[in-house]
Structures are given as C-alpha cells and as structure tokens.
C-alpha cells in the first residue's frame, strides 16, 4: 500500500520506452501502485434523522427496529456516542471529521451568516472522507438527506461545487434540503432535478425509494466495479417531520401509547436497564416544569396526541425495514462479511419542534400562534385522525413525545447542553473483523470520530493537501481501539457542544452545561431574548462517570471544578470559531431579512419552469408583489398557472372550468380562497395577481387583487400571512403543481397542468 499526504496521487508513469518505430520500442504494462490494503472493507453509514435513544426496541424503546437489533447483535453497540444536537452540523462533522463550527456549520445553512463558524459552507480545506476515499480507489455514493449545500445554491442551475457529487460522492440521489415530503419530495439525481418514480396513489414513499435506488446502485457496482470497495452514505428523511407513512404502518401501534409520554418514559427506562444498555445506577431525569405532563392534556385532545405518536412510531419502524432491505442486499451480493456498517440512530435527539402537536410543522417555525383545537378542527375537514400521516398533512408529534423519545435524558434536539439532544445510539457490524459482543462500548465518542476511525482501519494518513488546498487537521479521535476492547479507557478527552446558545463542554468524564436562551418545546421566542447574552446563563456540572443521565447538578458543591470547565469551553470555543456564542440565532433574533433568499427583485419565467426551491424563488406569500401572466386561454380552461409550496402550506393560482382561482393555504389551519366573478375570456389574455400588505408587520394581512386584461376579476384579504417560508423543500412550479398539491380543490386532479399556453410569467416586488 502506498500512502500519500497529497491528493490526488500523481499519475502512474508508463513502463514502456518509446522509440522512433514500434519495432524500436520496448513495451511493458504499467503497474499502478496499490493504494489500499487487499482486505479493505466496504463501508456503509446509515444515519436516521431526528430520532432519540428512547425509541428503538433494540435499546428498550417501543418502536420495532429489527434491523438495528440485527446489526447490534451481529456486532457491537455504543451507548455514549454523541452528535451535535442539530442536523447540518452533525452531518458536516460526521462526513469530514472536524468540529462543526470550525467548518462553518454552527447551524443549518438556511440561517447562515458572515461569522466563520456560521457561514453554512464546508470549506475545501476540510475535504470529506468521500473525497479522500475516492482518490484511494473507493466507489462512493450518497442517498437521502444532504442539507450541507448553501440553500441559495440548490436550484437546478447550481452552482454545483457544494453538491454531493462535487465533494467526493460519485453518485447522489435524494434531497438537498433539511426535510422533504415523503410522498412528493423535490428530488435530485447527481445534479439534475427529478420527479419521484411513482405517485402516492401508486404506492410511492421516499424511504422505500431511497432503499430501492441504493440497492440498484449496489447491483451496478457489483456488475461494473466488482474489485473496488464501496463507501455508501444512506441518510433517511425519517424521523424528521413531516411524519408521513401509510395507515397500516401507523395502525400497528394503535393503542400502544394511550397512557402518554410520562408513562412511556418509565417503561423504556426500566427496559433499558434490563437490557444493560444503561447502567443499573442510572437515574430517570424529571420533566422540565415548562413541559406539559400527559395529565395536563385535555381528554378530548388525547386521541389526536396519541395518533401523532402512532404515526411517528410506524414511520420509524418503516425506515428501519428499508435499512434492512439495504443490508439484505449487501449480504446477498456477497459483501456482508467485509462490509463495515455504522448504523447511527439519530443525528440529534428527538425533535420537539412540533411543540403542542401539529398538522403542519412549519407553522411553529413561522411563529404563528395556533391552538390544538384549530388543528383538530382543520383535520376533520381532511378525514379526521386517519388523515394523519397522509399526503394531505405535514404532521409532527407533541414535544412530550420527543422528550419521551430521548429517555432517560432531559434534553432533545436543539439542546446541546443535555444528552437527550446529543447522545445517540450507534451499532457497528463488520463480521470479518469484529466479534459480536453484547457489552456496550461506553467510551465517550463524537460524530467527528467516524472519519479518523475509517482512516485508521484503512491505514490512511489524513492528507495534508487535497486538490491543491492545504487541509485543516482532523478533530476527531478514532474509536477503532474499542472494536476488540470493550473496557478500554476512552481516548477522547475533550469535546465541546454548541447550538444556538445551548452549550456544553466534556472533559475527562465531566460535563458542564448551559441550557441556553430558549426551550425548543415552548412556542414562540421567550420575552427579552433579543437582549440575551451567554453571561446570563447558569451553568450546571455533572460527573458523567458516576451520573449517567445528568441527574445530579454539582455546580454549587464544586464551583472550582465548574470554573475550570467553563474556561475549557472558552478555549475550545475560541479555537473552533464558536464565537459569538449563540451566533446561530443572529438571523432568527435580529435580522430575519438576512435569511437566505433570492437576491433578485424581478423574474421572467417561461411557462415550463418547474421545481424552483422555495427558498430561491420569489417570496410571493410575504412580499408585496405583482405576478403578470401572458397566456392563451382555451375554451373550458383548467389547470394550475403557478403554485408555491405544498399541501402543508403554500399559495396557488389556477383555473377551474374557466374561472380564475387563488388560494392562500396558511399551513392547513386557514385557507383563503378567491374566485373570479366571471369566467376568463377565451384567447390571448394578461392576468395580474397583486399582493399588498394591508398592515406592514410580520404575518400581517394581505390584500389580493386579480385582474384580467386590466379589468378587476376578484379580490380578497388573507388575514394572516406566513412571514418566513411555507416549506423547506417544496418548490415554485409554473403551469403545473408537481409537489404536494397546495389546494384541496385540485388535490384529486394533481399535478393539474394548465390546458392552455403560458407564454411568460413576470414577477416583481413592489416594495
């Protein structure tokens, strides 16, 4: 094996000597040096999204996870593996081996700002493992959720230098955003926008599609490159909201959660001890005073809250089954014995972003107040509880279920301070090298340790230069030493955590934690948060070697120890570009107008432009604007003129039997519909849809006016508008609605293409 600290490797020189003629020449076949050991394993990384440690039956939870159990039983498990408490930061760290802020991923890319730690772009000085392994001879592929490309670079026009296929993966199939509809996702293959291969009515589901495509890639690899090892990253969109799975999967859990989240935690805690997944002296941490108890939920709302959890559980089991299909194919193709599988259950803890339980999960992120009764009333119009999990809603469970899913810890997603947000189970299988062992590996490790572990296994020295760019050092610590030594002393001594001001520092068995400025399960922003500074936070102190779940705060008893750890955090924060602490909140708190949006104020679209991600599209739902459509109207005209967003929230303008229609779908709970007072004239026409703020304030009412050939055809008022976005992954479509149907009025006719001809669509901002 020939290592190198500079990649790519130099070309292999010819072994032949050329003379003037072939007769005068000496020929010998050049021998390319071996870059990898003969027994280099295939590598499969499976990453589940927004899933806490208290969910899988493998570790005491009540969600059936046969594949996770299989990998654990055939290999080893890690019960002190850690993530960052947020998706993009974890993924960037996991794929590069560096700390999140050091590579510009202090928060999701949608909230990127100008500070180095929060820039939202992985620098070329921190090459992904995929890039390195590709140079060494691996075939590389990624599937599913990416969420590490700056959002303003995600249109079909690129630029593509931050897309998966330009950072080391030879093949990519999935979605670039942080979430997607499981039924009508906005998908990308390599650098091309593609539609799902089937409709929801034909049985399409994203998790199944991702497994299908990965299996197809494996078969092609076996046929075309059987001598090359592969490196596959399979990252599902599950269990991130929207929680969507077909009714039979949800029905498997009917009645299983009737006694609520408090009782669930008690059961899971006891079983986790029985399975020796957590130590016998571990304590079950109490519910935060601001978190509702199950007893606090009114009786008439409990069926709604139960069903939300039943859907989530079915969704989670379903994705584990898809992982099982992928592992089955690895084994069937003869790769199983020498494939190193890392199955990571969660890129952070369970998500409480559903807050009080919702049928449209971005409602809370837009800061629009709502009540559970409003959600339940809107749900009745969609078919009642059976609509949960369907394409018609973007549901997410109550934060109480997220807290239960993070048993036995205090925290959840977005809390870097407490282990429920950062401690995720990992199972590792490698039959050729790892002897199955039921004893959990309890060494403290972090997602940035995965890359150095892979490098150590392969004998690769982290490169000093990649593609001419000097490389940042690796931050992670290999855990390959634990494969054979379950009780070996841990080698990772220090690791910081920070997400939006919530933070912690681990050092030699101790952890100091500062909860931060907000609880993710409490709707809205806390009063006075704009004046928050990290100096206001109280710190807690825990001896994790003796206190598994952060149950006993020692801060008052050991102030000197706490002071040392706080100073350690300060050093790590300075070294890793964490400052300013809470920098991920900059746009949320102070400058929402700086969030990633299109830089343009006017657009011209032909009538066939589709799949423009909402974050890059004109902000038709929260900016004063005029949409001017030049078109030819046929007799009995029908179809969508344009649609922005999806069934969980969006706006659309369409023609229904010659009548011009406009609908503003405010996250399902409120729909404003405007229909023209007379049919459209047949022939060439110019339609204008004007949007103006009736009151200049976020979420303020909008005046909508429809004109045709200069004549007023209809008007109305949208009482409440969406101040941020309707969706995270759906799009603007002209002349059709290729995503989740915005309006129920054409739901059964989707994608409902316009039957006439759209010549041009001009959009311009008016203020």
MARNUVEX-126609 format. One record per residue (C-alpha): x negated, y negated, z negated; residue in three letters. Coordinates in steps of 0.2 Angstrom, whole numbers, plus 2048, in hexadecimal, padded with zeros to 3 digits. Layout:
REM residues N
XYZAla/...
//
This chain:
REM residues 767
800800800Unk/7FA7EF805Unk/8007E17FAUnk/7FE7CE7FEUnk/8017BE7F5Unk/8057B5805Unk/8157BA810Unk/8187BD81EUnk/80A7CA820Unk/7FE7C682EUnk/8017CF83EUnk/7F97E0840Unk/7EB7DE84DUnk/7EA7EA85CUnk/7DF7F985AUnk/7DC7F986DUnk/7CE7F1877Unk/7D37E9887Unk/7C77E9896Unk/7C97E28A7Unk/7D27F18ADUnk/7DC7FE8A4Unk/7CE80B8A8Unk/7C27FF8A0Unk/7CD7FE890Unk/7CE808880Unk/7DF80B879Unk/7E4810867Unk/7F480E85FUnk/7F4800851Unk/7F8807840Unk/8027FB836Unk/7FD7FB824Unk/80A801817Unk/8117F480DUnk/81B7FF801Unk/81880F7F7Unk/81E81F800Unk/82C8217F3Unk/83280F7F3Unk/8448107EDUnk/8548097F6Unk/85B7FB7EBUnk/86E7F87E8Unk/8737E97DDUnk/8867E97D9Unk/88C7D97D0Unk/89E7D77CAUnk/8A57C57C7Unk/8AC7BD7B8Unk/8AD7CE7AEUnk/8A97CF79CUnk/8A27DD792Unk/8B27E2789Unk/8BB7E7799Unk/8B37F779FUnk/8B8808798Unk/8A680D79AUnk/8A280278BUnk/8B2803781Unk/8BE7F878BUnk/8CE7FD793Unk/8CB7FA7A5Unk/8C780B7AEUnk/8B58097B5Unk/8B181B7BBUnk/8A38157C6Unk/89B80A7B9Unk/89C8197ADUnk/8948257BAUnk/8858197BDUnk/8838177AAUnk/88482A7A8Unk/87882E7B6Unk/86C8217B0Unk/86A8157A2Unk/87380579BUnk/86E7F4794Unk/8797ED787Unk/86E7DD785Unk/86D7D7797Unk/8717C5799Unk/8787B97A7Unk/8797A67A7Unk/88C7A47A3Unk/89079D7B5Unk/8907A57C6Unk/88479C7D2Unk/87779A7C4Unk/8777AC7C0Unk/8767B17D3Unk/8687A57D7Unk/85E7AC7C8Unk/8627BE7CBUnk/85D7BD7DDUnk/84D7B37DBUnk/8467B77C9Unk/8467A57C4Unk/84F79B7B7Unk/85F7937BDUnk/85B7817BBUnk/8497837C1Unk/8507887D2Unk/85E77A7D2Unk/86C7857CDUnk/87177D7BCUnk/88477E7C2Unk/88E7837D1Unk/88977B7E1Unk/89A7727E2Unk/8947677D4Unk/8827647DAUnk/87A7547D6Unk/86974C7D8Unk/8607527C9Unk/8547607CDUnk/85C76D7C2Unk/86D76A7C9Unk/8697677DCUnk/8737777E1Unk/86677D7EDUnk/85A78B7EAUnk/8497847F0Unk/83E78D7FCUnk/83178E7EFUnk/83B79B7E6Unk/83D7A87F4Unk/84B7B57F0Unk/8457C77EEUnk/84E7CB7FEUnk/8427C0807Unk/8337C97FFUnk/83A7DA801Unk/83E7D7813Unk/82C7D3817Unk/8277E380EUnk/8327ED81AUnk/8437EE811Unk/8537EC81BUnk/85D7E0811Unk/8707DC810Unk/87C7D3805Unk/88F7D4804Unk/89C7CA7FBUnk/89B7BB7F1Unk/88C7B07F4Unk/88F79E7ECUnk/87D7997EEUnk/87E78E7FEUnk/88177B7FBUnk/89477A7FFUnk/89276C80CUnk/888778816Unk/895786817Unk/89E781827Unk/89C78C837Unk/89077E83DUnk/88478182FUnk/87677C82CUnk/87278F828Unk/86178D81FUnk/86979180FUnk/87579F815Unk/8717B180FUnk/86A7B6820Unk/85D7A881FUnk/8577AB80EUnk/8527BD810Unk/8627C7814Unk/8627CE825Unk/8757D1824Unk/8837C981BUnk/8957CB81AUnk/8A07C280DUnk/8A47B1807Unk/8997A2803Unk/8A479A7F6Unk/8A779E7E4Unk/8B77A77E6Unk/8C37AD7F4Unk/8D47B47F6Unk/8D47C67F6Unk/8E07C7804Unk/8DC7B9810Unk/8CA7B480CUnk/8BF7A8817Unk/8B27B581CUnk/8A07B3824Unk/8967C082DUnk/8847BB82EUnk/8877A9834Unk/8987AB83DUnk/8A97A8835Unk/8B47B7837Unk/8C67BC833Unk/8CA7CB828Unk/8CC7DB832Unk/8DE7DE82CUnk/8EC7D4824Unk/8F37D6812Unk/9027DF81AUnk/8F67EB822Unk/8EE7EF812Unk/8DF7E3812Unk/8D67DF801Unk/8C57D6800Unk/8BD7E37F4Unk/8C17F17FFUnk/8BB7E780FUnk/8AA7E4806Unk/8A87F6802Unk/8AD7FB814Unk/8A17EF81CUnk/8927F4810Unk/896807814Unk/895803826Unk/8857FA824Unk/87D80981BUnk/883814829Unk/87A809836Unk/86B80882BUnk/86A81B82AUnk/86C81C83DUnk/86080E842Unk/85380C834Unk/85381D82BUnk/84181B825Unk/84380981EUnk/84980780CUnk/8587FB80AUnk/85C7ED7FDUnk/86E7EA7FCUnk/8777DC7F1Unk/88A7E07EFUnk/8927D27E5Unk/8A57D37E4Unk/8B27C57E3Unk/8BA7CF7D5Unk/8BD7CB7C6Unk/8BD7B87CBUnk/8CD7B07CDUnk/8D97B17D6Unk/8DD7C27CEUnk/8E57CB7DDUnk/8E87DE7E0Unk/8F67E87E6Unk/9047EC7DAUnk/9007FF7D8Unk/8EF7FA7D1Unk/8F77EE7C4Unk/9057FA7C0Unk/8F88077BAUnk/8F67FB7ABUnk/9087F87A7Unk/90B7F7795Unk/8F97F9790Unk/8F67E778AUnk/9077E4782Unk/9007E1770Unk/8F57D2777Unk/8E37CD777Unk/8E07CD764Unk/8E47DF763Unk/8DB7E3773Unk/8CB7DD76BUnk/8CD7E775BUnk/8CF7F7766Unk/8C07F4772Unk/8B57EF763Unk/8B880075BUnk/8B580A76AUnk/8A580076FUnk/89E80675EUnk/8A5818761Unk/89B818771Unk/88C811769Unk/88C803775Unk/88B7F6767Unk/8827FA756Unk/88D800748Unk/8897F073EUnk/88F7E574CUnk/89D7D9746Unk/8AD7D4750Unk/8AC7C1751Unk/8BC7B774EUnk/8C77AD75AUnk/8C379B75CUnk/8D0790753Unk/8D4788764Unk/8D879976CUnk/8EA79E76AUnk/8ED7AE762Unk/8F97BB76AUnk/9067B775DUnk/9067A5762Unk/90C7AA773Unk/91F7A8774Unk/9287B8777Unk/9307B3787Unk/91F7AF78EUnk/9167BF789Unk/91C7CA798Unk/9147BD7A4Unk/9037BD799Unk/9037D0799Unk/9067D27ABUnk/8F77C67AFUnk/8EC7D27A5Unk/8F37E17AEUnk/8EF7DA7BFUnk/8DE7D57B9Unk/8DA7E77B2Unk/8E17EF7C3Unk/8D67E27CCUnk/8C77E77C2Unk/8C97FA7C4Unk/8CC7F87D6Unk/8BB7F07D9Unk/8B27FD7CFUnk/8BA80A7DBUnk/8B38017EAUnk/8A28017E2Unk/8A58147E0Unk/8A88157F2Unk/89880C7F6Unk/88E8177EAUnk/8968277F1Unk/890822802Unk/87E81F7FCUnk/87F8307F5Unk/887838805Unk/879831810Unk/86C839805Unk/8668297FDUnk/86C82C7ECUnk/85D8337E4Unk/8518257E8Unk/85D8177E7Unk/85B80B7D8Unk/86C8047D4Unk/86F7F57C9Unk/8827F47C4Unk/8847E47BBUnk/8957E17B4Unk/8977CE7B5Unk/88E7BF7BAUnk/8947B77AAUnk/8A17BB79DUnk/8B47BC7A1Unk/8BB7AC7A7Unk/8C77A279CUnk/8CA7957ABUnk/8DC79C7ACUnk/8DE79379BUnk/8F0796797Unk/8F37A27A5Unk/8F779C7B6Unk/8FE7A17C7Unk/8F27957D0Unk/8E17947C8Unk/8DA7847CFUnk/8E877B7C7Unk/8DE77A7B7Unk/8CE7757C0Unk/8D77667C7Unk/8DC7617B6Unk/8EF7617BAUnk/8F97647AAUnk/9067727ABUnk/90F77E7A0Unk/9117917A0Unk/92478E7A2Unk/9207857B3Unk/9167937B9Unk/9237A07B4Unk/9317967BCUnk/9277947CDUnk/9237A77CCUnk/9357AB7CCUnk/9377A37DDUnk/9297AF7E3Unk/9317BF7DDUnk/92D7BF7CAUnk/91F7C87C1Unk/91D7D47D0Unk/9167C57DAUnk/9077C47CEUnk/8F87CB7D7Unk/9007C97E8Unk/8FA7BD7F6Unk/9077B17F1Unk/8FF7AB7E1Unk/8ED7A87DBUnk/8F07AE7C9Unk/8E37AF7BBUnk/8E67B57A9Unk/8E77AC799Unk/8D67A7791Unk/8DB7B3783Unk/8D87C178EUnk/8C77BB793Unk/8C37B9781Unk/8C97CB77FUnk/8BE7D078EUnk/8AF7CA786Unk/8B17D4776Unk/8A87D4769Unk/8A17C276DUnk/8A87B176AUnk/8A57AA77BUnk/8AA7AC78DUnk/8A57A579EUnk/89E79379EUnk/89779578CUnk/88579778DUnk/88479677AUnk/88D7A6775Unk/88A7B877CUnk/89B7BA782Unk/8967AE790Unk/8857B6793Unk/8847C878EUnk/8897D479CUnk/8877E779DUnk/87C7EE7AAUnk/87A8017AFUnk/86B8077B9Unk/8698177C2Unk/85A81E7CCUnk/85A8317CBUnk/8498327D3Unk/8418287C5Unk/84D8267B6Unk/8538347ABUnk/8658317A5Unk/86582B793Unk/875826789Unk/86B81B77DUnk/86E809782Unk/85F7FE786Unk/8607F0779Unk/8517E677FUnk/8567D4782Unk/8567D1795Unk/85C7C47A1Unk/8627C47B3Unk/8527BB7B9Unk/8497CC7B3Unk/8517D67C2Unk/8457D07CFUnk/8347D37C5Unk/83B7E47C1Unk/83D7E87D3Unk/82C7E17D7Unk/8247EB7CAUnk/82D7FB7D0Unk/8267F87E1Unk/8157F27DCUnk/8187E17E4Unk/80E7D27DEUnk/81A7C37DEUnk/8147B97EEUnk/80A7A97ECUnk/8107A27FDUnk/8207A7807Unk/8227A0818Unk/815793815Unk/81D78D805Unk/81478E7F4Unk/81F7987E8Unk/8257947D7Unk/8207A17CAUnk/82C7AF7C5Unk/8357AB7B4Unk/83C7BC7B1Unk/8347CB7A7Unk/8357DC7AFUnk/83F7E97A5Unk/8387F87AEUnk/82F7FD79EUnk/840801797Unk/84480E7A4Unk/83B81C79AUnk/83A813789Unk/84B80F782Unk/843809771Unk/8357FF778Unk/8327EE771Unk/83A7E177CUnk/82E7D7786Unk/8397C878AUnk/8357BC77CUnk/83E7AB781Unk/84D7A778CUnk/85779778CUnk/869795792Unk/873786797Unk/8837837A0Unk/88C7727A0Unk/88576D78FUnk/88877E787Unk/877785783Unk/86C791779Unk/85B797777Unk/8557A9773Unk/8447AC76CUnk/83D7BC764Unk/84E7C275EUnk/8557B2759Unk/8627A7762Unk/86779575FUnk/87778F767Unk/88077F76AUnk/892782770Unk/89277277BUnk/89F76477EUnk/8AE76F783Unk/8B777F781Unk/8BB787792Unk/8CC78E78DUnk/8D377D787Unk/8DC773795Unk/8D576379BUnk/8C575A795Unk/8C3756782Unk/8C674477DUnk/8B673A77DUnk/8AC747787Unk/8A6739792Unk/89C733783Unk/89574477FUnk/88374677CUnk/87A756777Unk/87474D767Unk/88674F761Unk/886762761Unk/88476D752Unk/87877B754Unk/87B78D74EUnk/86E79A74AUnk/86E7AC74BUnk/8637BB748Unk/8687C6757Unk/85D7D4751Unk/8697D6742Unk/8787CD748Unk/87E7D5758Unk/88D7C975CUnk/8877B8755Unk/8937BB747Unk/8897B3739Unk/8827A173BUnk/87279E731Unk/86F78C736Unk/873785725Unk/86879271CUnk/859791728Unk/85877F72EUnk/845781732Unk/84879073DUnk/855787746Unk/84A778749Unk/83D783750Unk/84978A75CUnk/85077A761Unk/83F774765Unk/83C784770Unk/84C77F779Unk/84576E77CUnk/835775783Unk/83E78178EUnk/84A774794Unk/83C768799Unk/8337767A2Unk/84277C7ACUnk/84A76C7B1Unk/85976E7A6Unk/85975B7A1Unk/8647527A0Unk/86D75F795Unk/87F76179CUnk/87A75A7ADUnk/8867667B5Unk/89475B7AEUnk/88E74C7B6Unk/89A74C7C5Unk/8A87547BAUnk/8A77467ADUnk/8A17367B5Unk/8A17377C8Unk/8AE7437D0Unk/8AC7397E0Unk/89A7407E1Unk/8A07527E3Unk/89B75A7F3Unk/8A7754801Unk/8A5750813Unk/89B740816Unk/8A773B824Unk/8B672F824Unk/8BD734835Unk/8BE74583FUnk/8C474A850Unk/8CA75C852Unk/8CF766861Unk/8DE77185FUnk/8D478185CUnk/8C977C84DUnk/8CB78883FUnk/8C378E82FUnk/8BC77E829Unk/8B8780816Unk/8C377480CUnk/8B476D803Unk/8AD767814Unk/8BE76281CUnk/8C775281BUnk/8CF74F80AUnk/8E174E810Unk/8E97517FFUnk/8E07447F5Unk/8DA736800Unk/8E4729809Unk/8E472F81BUnk/8EC73082CUnk/8ED740836Unk/8F173C849Unk/8F574B854Unk/8F774A867Unk/90075986DUnk/90C760879Unk/91C766871Unk/92577587AUnk/938779878Unk/93C782868Unk/92B77D861Unk/924787852Unk/914789849Unk/90778183EUnk/8FF770844Unk/8F2771835Unk/8F0779824Unk/8E4775816Unk/8E2781808Unk/8EC791804Unk/8FB7987FCUnk/8F47937EAUnk/8F47817EFUnk/8F27777FFUnk/8FB76C80CUnk/90277081DUnk/90B76882CUnk/914773837Unk/923774843Unk/93277F840Unk/93E78184EUnk/93A770855Unk/93B767844Unk/92B75F83DUnk/92776582BUnk/91A76081EUnk/91776980EUnk/90C7657FFUnk/9097747F4Unk/90376F7E3Unk/8FC77F7DDUnk/90D7887DFUnk/91577F7D0Unk/91B7717DBUnk/91F7707EDUnk/9237607F7Unk/92C763807Unk/930756815Unk/93A75B824Unk/93C74F833Unk/94D747835Unk/94E74D847Unk/945759852Unk/93575585BUnk/93774F86DUnk/93175C87AUnk/922757884Unk/91274D880Unk/91374586EUnk/90973C861Unk/90C74184FUnk/905737840Unk/90573D82EUnk/90072F823Unk/8FB732811Unk/8FA723805Unk/8F87237F2Unk/90871C7EAUnk/8FD7197DAUnk/8EB7187DBUnk/8E67257CEUnk/8DF7377CEUnk/8EE7437D1Unk/8F97347D5Unk/9087357E0Unk/9077347F3Unk/91272C800Unk/91373780FUnk/91A730820Unk/91D73A830Unk/91E731840Unk/920737852Unk/91C72C861Unk/91C71D855Unk/92E72184EUnk/93072683CUnk/93673883BUnk/93573B828Unk/92D736817Unk/92B73C805Unk/92273A7F5Unk/9167477EEUnk/9187447DBUnk/90774C7D6Unk/8F874E7E1Unk/8E97597DFUnk/8DA74E7DBUnk/8CC75B7DFUnk/8CF76A7EAUnk/8DD7767EEUnk/8D27857F0Unk/8C078A7EFUnk/8BF7947FFUnk/8CD79180AUnk/8CD786819Unk/8D4779824Unk/8DC781834Unk/8E2777843Unk/8F077F84DUnk/8F278E841Unk/8F179482FUnk/8E47A282EUnk/8E27A281BUnk/8EF7A580EUnk/8FF79D814Unk/90178B80CUnk/91478B80EUnk/92079980AUnk/92B793818Unk/91F79B824Unk/9187A8819Unk/9207B7823Unk/91B7AF833Unk/9087AB82FUnk/8FC7A7837Unk/90B79E840Unk/90179784EUnk/908787857Unk/91278C867Unk/90D77C870Unk/8FC774874Unk/8F2769868Unk/8E775E872Unk/8DE754864Unk/8E0751851Unk/8D874184AUnk/8D673F837Unk/8D172F82FUnk/8D072981EUnk/8D971981BUnk/8D071380BUnk/
//
